[in-house]
Amino acid sequence: MTAEHTRLAAALRELRAGAGLSLAALAERTTYSKSSWERYLNGKSLPPRQAVQELCRLANEPDGRLLALWEIAESHWSGRAVAPAPAPPTDESPRPRPQESPPPAGTGWRRLRRGRLLVVLASAYTVIVGGAAALLFLLLPDSETQEDEPLPASVPFSLAPQCHGAACEGRDPMRLICGLGPDTLASYRTATGAHVELRHSKKCGASWARTWATEIGDRLDVTAGGPTHGVRIRNKDDAATFIYTEMTEVRPGSTVRACFRPASADGERECFEARVGGAASTTRPPSPPVASGPSATA
């Protein structure tokens, strides 16, 4: 799975978790089966474009960013993003053929017998290989039937978190299944228009920050009194979707702090905090003070 496909799967899981949709609900309300959604959300196969649109519709989320990420993931999945290697130069000028000496007497009959023997051997080989291929084709499962069947028990799909507390420190919330149904501790809108949220998973005992509507070069950090974990918007793919920090361990009553630093040289660092177990809040950057009186013309 490519890095672009990983980002798409993580964004789809986050969107589905935020909308509170189970796999069964997705199967009932879309044109795709429960097992298909399991593969799409777990990154086992690339979802169709229509599946991304239907999930955005159910989650009441604009589909622009996720479709842009899907386009990028699909181009790498299909190989269209890989530039074909240039063909080696060829010399079209005719090359002189070496002058062949006439074959010695008596070689014609030997060549004829040898040619017949090769034809017989090739025919036998074709029959053997063709029969084996036909047998293998009969034993292979039908691809369309397999698409709607559940995965075998040897490959279970678990929604249980894969870490808790200190074991989550510095790890990916989506890969560790901590991003399913998290709480939003606080929301913040930066002066540049980026959105930042502090997220918290009770089951994992950890928090992280996520951001979107960003610019290349923006940076987001999160801490809860311990290590600081940060993420930087590296390219247009990152700017087109949700980007997450790694997790930090928290306990009830812990204070989580997120800081956003814009890429622009004149942009100021903006920070906000939230307490685990407190009421969720929405914050906007303060408006610049309005000058009045004599100092206004100074």
DRENROMAR-78774 format. One record per atom (N, C-alpha, C): x, y, z. Coordinates in steps of 0.02 Angstrom, whole numbers, plus 50000, padded with zeros to 5 digits. Layout:
<atoms>
XYZ...
</atoms>
This chain:
<atoms>
500424994050000500005000050000500445006250000500295010949955500695016949949500535021850006500975026850014500855031950066500215035750051500065036849987499455040449969498835036449986498875029849975498315025449993498215025250068498765025250106498725025250179498375031450204498535037350175498205043550195497465043350180497285040650122496575040350104496195035750152496475029850167496135025250212496045028350281496565031850305496515035050371495975040450372495935044350318495425049650315494725046650311494645041150275493995037850272493785034950339494255031950375494095029250441493895034750489494245040350486494095045950530493395048750514493245049350450492595052050431492035047350452492145040950441491635036150461491535035950537492085036450574492035036350647491675042650672491835048350643491515054550664490765054550650490555050950598489835050550581489475045050620489865040950657489555035650696489245030150654489545028550597489265023650552489625016950561489245011650573489535004950577489605002150506489964996550501490044993350435489364991050409488944988650454488274986450433487864992350408487924998150441487555004050419487795006350351488445006050339488705007950274488445003350219488414996850234488174992150185487424993250169487044995250220486334996350210486185002750172486605007850181486455014450155486865016350094487295011750070487685012950009487615006849963487925007249906487885001749857488464996749865488814997049921489384992649932489274988249994489534982149991489414977250044489834978850106489644975350160490004976150223490734974050216490854968450182491544966050174491944970750129491604973950080491954978750038492174984750078491724987350121491904993050162492464991350211492474985150235493014983150280493684983650245493704981550181494334981950144494524989150128494024993350110494165000250094494445003950156494125003050213494315006750273494975004150303495114997850291495734994950319496314995450270496204998550211496744999450164496934993250125496504988150125496664982050089496524982750014496074987149995495944988449924495734995749917495844998349858495675005349846494925005949832494575010349868493855011049856493715014349789493135012949759492945016649699492805023949717492835028249667492695035349678491995036349707491515032449682490825033149706490755031449780491155026549804491125024749874491355030549918491865034149897492105039949934491555045349936491225046349879490695051349876490105049449921489925043049922489365040949963489515041550038490135040050058490315040850128490295048150148490545052550106490515059750120489795062150126489365059450084488655061450087488335059250152488475053150174488185050650236488465054450297489095056550293489405060150348489275067750345488895069850293488745076950284489385081050280489865078550240490525081650234490655083250160490885089250144491065090750074491575085650049491485083449987491915078149961492535080549924492635087149920493195089749880493865087249902494025087649967494695085749990494805078249983494305074250002494395067049998494435064649925494065067749881494115065849810494795067749781495065073449804495735075249781496255070149805496175067949868496625062949894496525056249858495895054649841495765048449804496095048649735496065054349701496375054949635497115053349639497445056049691498165054949698498305047549714497905044649761498005037649779497875033049719497355034649680497185030449623497725030649569498025036549559498545037149508499155032949526499315032549591499875028249612499675020949611499055019449630498815012549632498815009549561498585013449513498535011049444499195011449406499675015049434500315015749400500355021649353499795025549348499815031249303500295036649326500445036649392500885041849418501625040349403501765034349381502465032349366502605033949293503095038249281503265040049212503595034049178503385032449116503695026749081504425028149064504815023049069505535023749054505625024848980506075029348961506175030648889506445024448854506225023448792506435017648754507165018548734507545013148736508255013748716508315015648643508815019748627508885021848556509035015848512508755016148453508855010648406509205013348343509615009348317509975011148255509585008048197509235012348159508815009848106509205008548041509835010348040510215009147979510325001647970510234999147910510304991947898511014989647910511074983947941511734981147955511904975947901512524976047879512704971047828512674964047857512344959547821512294952647844512914948847822513174944847867513764940947847513594936047791514054935247748513954930847691513974923647715513424920147701513374913247725513654908547672514024903847696514284898847650513744893547638513714890647582513214885547568513274879647615512704876847637512744871247684513054865147651513404861147689513704855047661513164850247639513344846047594512864841147566512624836547621511964834947619511674830247666511394833247729511484840047739511234843047801510494844647796510204845147737509494846947730509044841847763509164835447753508734830247782508784830147858509414831347884509484831347957509104837247987509114843047953508754848847979508004847647978507754844247926507034842847922506814838347978507204832947991507024828548046507054832148113507564836348123507624840148185507024844948193506814848248138506244852848142505614849148161505504843148131504904839448149504904837448223505484835448247505534833548318505374839448363505614845448346505454851348386504714852848386504394852048328503674853248324503294848548369503484842148369503144837148411503234838848485503854840548505503984842248575503604848448596503574853548552503214859748569502474858348577502194853948534501484852348538501324848848604501754844148624501644840648687501694845348746502174849948743502254854748797501634859248803501364861248744500774865548744500174862048776500094855648760499534851848789499594851348864500214849848889500314849248961500184855748997500494861248972500414867749004499694870149000499374869248942498684871348934498224867648982498334861248991497914857449039498004859849110498634861149129498764863649196498444870449207498484874849156498184881449162497424880949168497114876449129496394875549133496184873049202496574868249230496424865749297496494871249349497014875349344497124880849391496554885949386496314887349324495764892049314495134889649349495004883049345494404880249377494454880649452495054880149479495134880349552495134887249580495254892449538495264899249564494564901649581494464905449638493804907949656493604913649609492964914449599492704919849557492824926449593493114931449557493304937749588492694941649612492144941649573491554945449593491214942249653491204935549655490914932149713491324933449775491994933349767492434934549824492344941549852492154946349809492094953249831491564954149885491024950049881490474950849928490504945949986490994941449986491044936650040491454939550097491304937650160491704940150216492404937250214492874940650245493554938250248493594932050290494074927550277494134921550318494294923350390494144918550434494244919750506494974920950523495434918750480496144919650494496364926850485495944931150454496114938150445495564942450477495504942650543494954946250575495054953750570494504957450572494534964750573494284966950641494714969450681494534971350749494484978850755493964981150791493874988150804494134989950873494434985250908494694986550975495334990550971495434995451016496064999251016496664994751026497214996550996497814992450998498334994951048498165000051088498625002551138498235006351191498565007851247498255011751300498795015451340498645021751356499085025651398499775026451370500275024651410500975025651390501155021651327500795016151314500935012251255500745015851191500315021051197500105024951138500565030851125501005032451170501425038351164501835038251099501745043651059502125044350998501905039750941501305037050944501075032450892500475035250854500335032150797499815034550751499125032750778498675037650789498005036050817497575031950770497665032650704497245028950658497465021650652498105020650647498355013750641498225009750705498205012950762498095009450825497355009350844496905011150798496175010950807495955015250865496315020650879496105025350930495675030950900495675031450834495295036850801494575035050786494325029350812493625027550802493205030550859492785035350842492345038450891492695042450945493205046450929493535050450981493115056451001493285059451058492975065751080493375071651053493035077051038493375083251020493405087651082494005088651108494085092651168494005100151153494265102351097494225109451079494345110251005494035115450976494135117150906494415124250901494835125350851495145131950844495215133650771495075139850754495165142350686495735147350686496255146050648496855150250650496745156650608497205161250615497165167450578497235166350503497565160850483497645159350412497065155350383496575153550425495995149850401496035142350411496585139850439496645132650452496215130750512495975124650512495585121850567496035117150608495985117650674496365113350718495885110650771495945104150786495545101050839495985096950885495825097150949496135092750998495675086751006495935080750995495535074650997495745070351056495275066351081495425062151139495045055551134495395050151149495095043451151495105040951223494515039851251494475037151319494745030051322494585026051271494805019051271495555018451267495875023251232496605022951225496965026951279496605031351314496935035551363497465040051332497295042851274497785046951237497425052451198497805057651182497545063251143498025064851086497755068451037498165070650980497825076750950498135079750902497845085550867497805083950793497305086850760497255086150688497105092950657497275093650594497175100050560496995098950487496655103750457496505103650386496425110750360496335111450295496325118050262496985121750276497525118250269498185120950285498565122950222499175125550233499625127250179500275123350188500615122350132501255118750135501745122650180502045119250227502505122350274502215123750342501545123450350501235124250415501455118650461501445119950527501655114850576501165114850635501035108850661500595107950718500935103650771500925105850833501225102150889500695100950942500785095450980500335093951036500745091151093500525092751155500855090251215500355090151272500475085851320500065085551380500505085551441501035089551439501505089951494502085085151487502075080851438502625076251425502965077751360503115072751319503435073951254502985078051208503295081851165502925085651114502965081951048502385081051015502355077550951502095082450899502435082850843502245087650792502205084550723501875088150679501805086150610501855092350566502145091650508502235097250462501885095750396501565100650368501235099850303501785100050250501925094350220502505093750176502355095350103501745093950080501605094750008500855095949999500645096549936499945098049922499495092249940499755086149942499345080449964499155081150037499635083150079499485084250150498985089950159499065095250119498625101050125497915099550103497825094050066497165092550038496745088150083497005086050141496625081450183496775082750257496495078550301496645079050372497365076650385497715080150429498385078150450498385077750526498675072450553498655071050624499355071350654499385073150717500005072250755499995065150784500545063250812500555056950850500215058050917500075052550952499705052951015500165054551074499845057351126500185058551190499745055851245500045052751295499665049751350499325055151392498695053951410498335058651453497935054651505497745058151559497305055351610496745060251623496205058051654495655062751670495925068851708495755074751684495995080951715496625083651684496955079851639497565082251606497405088151560497875092651553497805098251507498205096751443497875097151387498185095851323498255102551286498835103651256498985110051224499195108851152498895112551106499075112151035499335118951013499845118950971500125125150944500195124550869499945129650834499965129850761500435135350740500905133650696501385138650671501305138950595501075144550567500985145050495501655145350458501625143650394502235143550354502495150550339502055155450335502265162250318502735165050370503235168750346503745171450391503455176350442502935179950423502645184850469502085182050511501935175450503501395172450542501615170950613501155171850660501315170750730501065163850753501415161150802501225154750831500585155550872500095151150860499455151450895499355145050935499215145651000499135139851044498455140151079498185134451095497585134151136497605127651176497205127351230497225121651275496525118951288496495112851314495865109851334496015104751389495525103751433495615099051488495225092751474495535087051484495205080651474494655079951527494045078951503493475078451548493095084951553493345090351524492995096751525492525097351466492165102851463491705104151408492085106151345491845103851288492165105551224492065113051210492555116051178492525123151164492755124551092492515130151066492725132551000493035139351007493635140250980494005146450990494205149250922494195155750917494425159250857494995163950877495435165650831495975170250848495695177050868495995180250917495745186850938495815191950883495335196550880495365201950831495875207150851496215210150804496715215250822496375221250854496695224350903496385230150937496295235950888495745239650897495605245350855495845251650889496285255250855496565261350884496055266950883496065271250933495605276850938495945282850970495655288550963495915294550995496535297250958496915301350993497505304450961498015299350937498065293650973498585288850953498425285650886497805286350863497615283150799497985286250741498175292650747498515295950691499255296350701499495293250755500205293750769500605289350722
</atoms>
